[in-house]
Amino acid sequence: MMINQDHVEVKIAELQNQTAAYVFEIQQLIAGLSIVSNANVISYFTASVNISHDAEQESLCLGNYHIRNIGNEPLTNIYFCMKLPENSPFSFSGQYVYEHFSQNLKNSASWERMNDRANKEEFWLKPLNNASLEPNETIVFPNFQLKWANSTSYAGTITGVTYCDQLKEGVPAINPINLSGSGFIQEDEHE
């Protein structure tokens, strides 16, 4: 009986030593792994459209532009370009400031327009209070407006491309806003 117990204790000690060796080997393998740095972003629009059925009234699109870091590293110096079609009937407005604005105005807006205000087709915007976007975080350019008249036919696609230090080529938004419709024909009331 004593021999059997000694044999079991020896076997347990062997198994413990073997387990310790396996654990050490696994730790060495894990230490040798290099986690690949992955910078990635997804951008998308959310929008609500109010189409007027009166030729005298404007139609309206209210939207937000979302930027989400889906990578595993912070993204720095984020900015984006929202582009309206060339010669389109759409007019853009949103809450942003220009670099030369006073500091108290910059505090009330969280985005700065980086390009010339005379450009009515491209809007290059950067967040004022976000030096970086951490993994799984989202920032939003909120409540922009597109307006257009219904007196003529209209069509156009509003696109967005997000840039940062890590993604200098830019990543397009996954869902551009497409707007199109026919102008209203005034009918003679006496017919």
C-alpha positions in Angstrom: 0.0 0.0 0.0 2.9 2.3 0.8 4.5 1.5 -2.5 1.3 2.4 -4.4 1.1 5.8 -2.6 4.7 6.6 -3.3 4.1 5.7 -6.9 1.1 8.1 -7.1 3.0 10.9 -5.5 5.9 10.5 -8.0 3.5 10.4 -10.9 1.7 13.6 -9.6 5.1 15.4 -9.3 6.0 14.3 -12.9 2.7 15.7 -14.1 3.1 19.0 -12.2 6.6 19.4 -13.8 5.2 18.6 -17.2 2.4 21.1 -16.7 4.9 23.8 -15.6 7.0 23.1 -18.7 3.9 23.4 -21.0 2.8 26.7 -19.3 6.4 28.1 -19.7 6.4 27.1 -23.4 3.0 28.7 -24.0 4.1 31.9 -22.3 7.2 32.0 -24.5 5.0 31.6 -27.6 2.6 34.4 -26.5 5.5 36.7 -25.8 6.8 36.1 -29.3 3.5 37.1 -30.9 3.3 40.6 -32.3 -0.1 42.1 -32.3 -0.6 43.8 -35.6 -1.5 47.4 -35.4 -4.7 48.0 -37.2 -6.0 51.5 -38.1 -9.5 51.4 -39.5 -12.5 53.7 -39.6 -16.1 53.5 -40.8 -18.0 56.6 -41.7 -21.7 56.9 -42.5 -24.6 59.3 -42.8 -27.8 59.3 -41.0 -30.5 61.5 -42.5 -34.1 62.5 -42.5 -35.6 64.0 -45.6 -38.7 66.3 -45.8 -39.8 66.6 -49.5 -42.1 69.5 -50.0 -45.0 69.0 -52.5 -45.4 72.7 -52.9 -43.3 74.4 -55.6 -43.0 77.5 -53.5 -41.5 75.6 -50.5 -38.0 74.2 -50.1 -37.3 70.6 -49.4 -34.9 69.7 -46.6 -32.5 67.0 -45.6 -31.3 66.9 -42.0 -28.2 64.8 -41.5 -25.4 63.6 -39.3 -22.0 62.3 -40.4 -20.6 59.6 -38.0 -17.0 58.6 -37.8 -16.2 55.4 -35.8 -12.8 53.9 -35.0 -13.1 50.2 -35.7 -9.4 49.6 -35.5 -7.2 48.7 -32.4 -5.2 51.9 -32.3 -6.1 55.6 -31.7 -6.7 57.7 -34.8 -5.1 61.2 -34.8 -5.9 64.4 -36.6 -9.2 63.3 -38.0 -11.0 65.3 -40.6 -13.5 64.7 -43.4 -14.7 66.1 -46.7 -18.4 66.2 -47.5 -18.9 66.8 -51.2 -22.0 68.1 -53.0 -22.5 67.5 -56.7 -21.1 70.2 -59.1 -23.7 72.8 -60.0 -26.3 71.1 -57.8 -29.4 72.9 -56.5 -28.5 71.9 -52.9 -27.3 74.4 -50.3 -25.4 73.2 -47.3 -25.4 74.6 -43.8 -24.1 73.2 -40.5 -22.6 74.2 -37.2 -18.9 74.9 -37.7 -16.5 77.8 -37.4 -13.5 79.1 -39.3 -9.9 79.3 -38.0 -10.0 83.1 -37.6 -13.1 83.1 -35.5 -12.8 84.2 -31.8 -12.2 81.6 -29.2 -15.7 82.0 -27.5 -17.3 81.2 -30.9 -15.0 78.2 -31.3 -16.1 76.9 -27.9 -19.8 76.8 -29.0 -19.0 74.8 -32.1 -17.1 71.6 -32.1 -16.1 71.6 -35.8 -13.9 73.9 -37.9 -14.2 74.3 -41.6 -10.7 74.0 -43.2 -11.3 75.2 -46.7 -12.4 78.4 -48.4 -16.0 79.5 -47.5 -16.5 80.5 -51.2 -16.4 76.8 -52.1 -20.1 75.6 -52.1 -19.3 72.0 -53.2 -16.7 70.8 -50.7 -16.8 71.1 -47.0 -13.5 70.0 -45.2 -14.2 69.8 -41.5 -12.2 68.8 -38.5 -13.2 68.4 -34.8 -11.9 71.1 -32.5 -11.9 69.2 -29.3 -10.8 65.7 -30.3 -7.0 65.2 -30.8 -7.6 61.5 -31.3 -10.3 59.0 -31.6 -9.8 55.9 -29.5 -10.7 52.4 -30.6 -14.5 51.8 -30.6 -15.2 55.5 -30.1 -17.5 57.6 -32.4 -17.6 61.3 -33.2 -20.4 63.0 -35.0 -20.8 66.1 -37.2 -24.4 66.7 -36.2 -27.4 68.4 -37.7 -26.2 69.6 -41.0 -28.9 70.8 -43.5 -29.3 70.5 -47.2 -32.0 72.6 -48.8 -33.2 72.8 -52.4 -36.1 74.2 -54.4 -38.7 72.0 -55.9 -39.4 74.2 -58.9 -37.1 72.2 -61.2 -35.9 68.6 -61.3 -33.0 67.8 -59.1 -30.6 64.9 -58.6 -27.3 64.5 -56.8 -25.2 62.4 -54.5 -23.7 63.8 -51.3 -20.5 61.9 -50.4 -18.1 61.8 -47.5 -14.5 60.7 -47.1 -12.7 60.5 -43.7 -9.0 61.1 -43.3 -6.5 60.9 -40.4 -2.7 60.5 -39.9 -3.0 56.7 -40.1 -5.3 56.7 -43.2 -4.0 59.5 -45.5 -5.7 58.0 -48.6 -9.1 58.5 -47.0 -12.0 56.1 -46.4 -15.3 56.9 -48.1 -18.6 56.8 -46.2 -20.5 53.6 -46.7 -23.8 55.2 -47.6 -23.8 58.4 -49.6 -27.0 60.4 -49.6 -28.8 60.2 -53.0 -31.5 62.8 -53.7 -33.5 63.1 -56.9 -36.9 64.2 -58.0 -39.0 65.9 -60.6 -39.9 69.6 -60.4 -43.5 70.4 -59.9 -45.6 71.6 -62.8 -48.0 74.4 -61.9 -51.5 73.4 -63.1 -53.9 76.0 -64.2 -56.7 76.2 -61.7 -59.3 77.0 -64.4 -59.0 73.9 -66.4 
